[in-house]
Amino acid sequence: MRLLLLLALLVSLSEAKLTVAVSYPYIASIAKTIGGDKLTVETLAQGSWDPHFVVPKPSLIGRLRSADLIIINGADLESGWLPPLLTRASNGNLNNPANVLDLSKKVKLIDIPTDTGRAGGDVHADGNPHFHLDPHNIPVLAEAITLFLSQKDPANAPLYRGNLAAFKSLWSTNLKRWDSTMAPLRGTSVIQYHPVFNYFLRAYGLKSLATIEPLAGIPPSSGHTMKLIGIIAAEKPLCIMHDVYHSTKTGEFLHDKTGIKLLLMPHDVGSLETIDTISALFDALTKRLQ
């Protein structure tokens, strides 16, 4: 009888799922691919939200209370909203640094400011936090997530590594297609609302001429808008790459005055209804610029 009870306990432990809280949907997409049915993923932010200003709703506290681990974007992106949620959740697991994976530590950040004073707008001291928008960074992030899960759940490590291998193989095929699609646009310039797409642009040799925000986090003024009209007339950029979470009012005005294309561009899984996976995100980004 004791042997049967022990065997039942071992089976129960092997079938137990890790619960992983993640800050953004793109992380959830990768984690679900690697973890498969051995993982329960609790996503905090929605893809259509401004990733800088997530409202710390009480419903998110429950998702954190049940989590064994947490995976964050990092680079200061969650600093304004995640700490109060963690405090309210009072989950000892997530207070242990060993149970936290900060993805920003796994890639090279760009746009690191030399001055972090308020005069420069809402700058991120560690650099631009939107590194997941370089598709070449995604396999690196997937490897980091795989290692993290494998360390916390060694019994299922072979499954995680197998899922990673399959993911990287498919991603390599997709990268070749995206690289080929984007190759004719190398050297092209664009306007952005906010420098959210800088990693994507750098990956494919495009240049961001200016942003509709005069400084990060600062709404456009009439004077800055008129300056943009002059830049567009002189440089003739391909388009305005506009995120989904800021008002398009100024972008529409610039389109009306100059004829520049205004493209609503997804920044995360779920930012548009058709973007349901990390691969679909880059399918949309590359197609919309053609």
URQUIUR-V967256 format. One line per field, one symbol per residue. ss: DSSP state (H for helix, E for strand, C for the rest). phi: phi as a letter, one per 40 degrees, with the letter a starting at -180 (. if undefined). A space follows every 10 residues. Layout:
ss->???
phi->???
This chain:
ss->CHHHHHHHHH HHHHHCCEEE EECCHHHHHH HHHHHHHHEE EEECCCCCCC CCCCCCCHHH HHHHHCCCEE EECCCCCCCC CHHHHHHHHC CHHHHCHHHE EEHHHHCCCC CCCCCCCHHH ECCCCCCCCC HHHCHHHHHH HHHHHHHHHH HHCHHHHHHH HHHHHHHHHH HHHHHHHHHH HHHCCCCCEE EECCHHHHHH HHHCCCEEEE ECCCCECCCC CHHHHHHHHH HHHHHCCCEE EECCCCCCHH HHHHHHHHCC EEEECCCCCC CCCCCCCHHH HHHHHHHHCC
phi->.ccccccccc ccccccccbb cbcbcccdcc cccccfccbb bbcccccccc ccbccccdcc ccccccccba bbcgfgcccc bcdccccccf cddcccdcbb bbcccbbccb fcccbbcccc gccbcchccc cccccccccc cccccccdcc ccbccbddcc cccccccccc ccccdccccc ccdccdgcba bbcbcccdcc cccbgcbcca bcccadgbcc ccccccccdc cccccfccab cbccbbccdc cccccccbgc cbbcbcbacg cbdccbaccc ccdccccccc
